[in-house]
């Protein structure tokens, strides 16, 4: 909000907030990781993939660390859209790191987990004066990170890839100078498909946006808009549609620089309506793939006064990434995704410069004039597609309020088991034949945290909901979006 009030646009605000997130959510995203973003400006939509890639040697190290793309991605967005200077967008994060800010409930739990204590045990900034792990409300001060960010602000983003800052990561397992210098961002037109009265857009391959659109279109054609919201019928239809879409992810998705992903076919309403007519019952077969529901990611949604919108997901993959710490930040373990996605096809092997298939899926719904109506995304690992689709279908197809759509109990059919957020539907889903597991109440953060903004162009208002499953927030200004040019 400070950036918007200073005259910045939605991209400026998203960049500044992404850097701030890397300070206050260091276990989930940051300089050592990557991300993806959708940008809608002046009626045009673009998808940006700045996730990590395999090094030039084609070697996935035991740590799973890939060449970081976070800085390059934010640089690309800045050069294409931003109005404020690069250094100005880093300054709020530098201030947060240098002077400190209170630890959130979510970060405190992450630090105090067994993994968090193991990774941060030798790092004094994550300990209080008594040497105990920081708790909620304690001040987190990160002088080393502030120094790195100040250098990044002064020397510019390319310094991370070819300048002095590059030396902080060169030599880390999986990272070498030539691979770092060669890193490039993928930019493309995002996949899109009709959903109710809207056009849904989502992240381009290798990310699963097209498969999420496929899931929603299949469920819509199968009648999910006509069953009670949050009912057993709703859960059953979405789960069956997801099994079709997940097969698409596992067998057809890969880095578009290496393979052709049939996004137009996957998002074709007629083709998906045909699939809906013969939608098979849910299959309860173990896949051998572990369920990853951890919210080890961050998401930012922004809409500015001119109607520019950004949906941005950033991550270092698992909590604390690879656990490798340099210059104030943690390195990713993104390349492990080559091992746990795509087992049904040959589209996702690790090769030099290649991005893996994973679950991040920043998304939007556009109205009939191409304007953003819903800007949405979530953390949550494997849970991301189901959480995103569930809220979109409740809001767009069933006209449920955004508040109620975000707060509705979540679920996922994964590895032969239907996992439920609460006990409410256990009996009904069991009667339908589903093996059911209810997650403990203290694991609500595993279900992701929807960051959504809805835009009412007739009333010229923007509103959102803070998903309390983990630390989240929403703020809107008095001034509403103006009509975009064109």
C-alpha angles and dihedrals in degrees: 000000000000090000093049091048089051090059099267123138130232093278092051089051094047092050093050092046092048090057090045089051089054087058099045099032100037093153092059111037142358152113093320094057140048144232150183135246142189118211125191114189130159091352094306124114126204133180121212124196113191098159125137123284136204114266122256091264090060091234122143105205122219088255092058090229116160132188104286118243102179097101093041091051095051089045091054092049091047094051093048102042117003127111102187126071118269093240092053090057093053096046097082091053091046089053092048092051095044101044097027135229134224117281112245124231089251095051092045091056090048093051093045096050116104090253092047093051091048094050098041100034094105095041111091095199089070093053131074126230091278092053094251122131114273116267132207110296095020116128115257111206118181110183095167092053090047090054092050093048092047089054090048090052094048100039097037133239097289089064087076090060106033108004139067094299090058088070090065091068104026107104095029109127107282097011126100133169099251094048091048093050092049096053115129134181121238114228123182146144107280123240113261140188141170115268116176108305092341143070112237119211125185142167119309123243137310077049116071100243094121091052091052089053088049091052092050093047093049092048091047092051089047090058104259090144090064101050123085113280113256092010130138088253090056092050092047095050095046092046092051091047090048092055089058092046094045090055087055090053094047097045108028109029127095143127106311090219086067107026137026112243112200095229095157092054092045092053097042108124094208093051092047092047087056089052089050092056090060097031105158124224117267115281118221101203125140111239097194089238114122119240109250109192099148115130091231095150140067130229133198128190121188135175120182134203093269094053096256108148134196129192109186132178120188129181149159085209110238122032108292088002111236090343090243108137125198134161094351101313142078127246121234131248095205096135092071085080088077087068101046104038130055099029091143095059146029097244100097111053119136112258132161111291094004128142120217128232110255140154108262108122119172105189145178141191115223127201125231090279094053093255121139112261098167125019109193146165142138145197118236113113112232089003093067099089094048095044092048094047094046094055093043093052094046091049102038103030103029099031091231112163115261090242092055093041091055093046097047113114113267133222145175135196103218134154093358096306131098107223116203129195092217142014093252098102100026095108096044095046092046089052088054089057100259120144099230133205121180115209118230116263092244090061097067091121088067089073093066129243116261113222103195137162123189120204122208105195094185093055093032094231137134121202138169146178129238107227103219095200084099137354108310141142146185132203130178132190128224094247113083128207117288120221108280118238118266 
